[in-house]
């Protein structure tokens, strides 16, 4: 479950990187102002996303084909737990994915009031 959680986190990182960079350009900002520019964008985050999904789906695929439900459940138990927590958070906080125009790419810490 620990490894699965790590790959779920990396999927989130890839999505955030892709959306941040798209929002940054969409809002008319200059990429030269960024302290670091990923040289493989947009291929890098797309490839990372795809590879992590493949790894997540491919965990213990032998148990799936063998019909060993106990091993399948032990390999994938983190997915429904993650989905329930994520969906529960979205329902409680009523958060939605922001359009690119509304994403804060200013680099200021809103929570700290800076």
Secondary structure, 3 states (H helix, E strand, C coil): CHHHHHHHHHHHHHHHHHHHHHHHHHCCCCHHHCCCCCCCCCHHHHHHHHHHHHHHHHCCHHHHHHCCHHHHHHHHHHHHHHHHHHHHHHHHHCCCCCCHHHCCCCCCCCCCCC
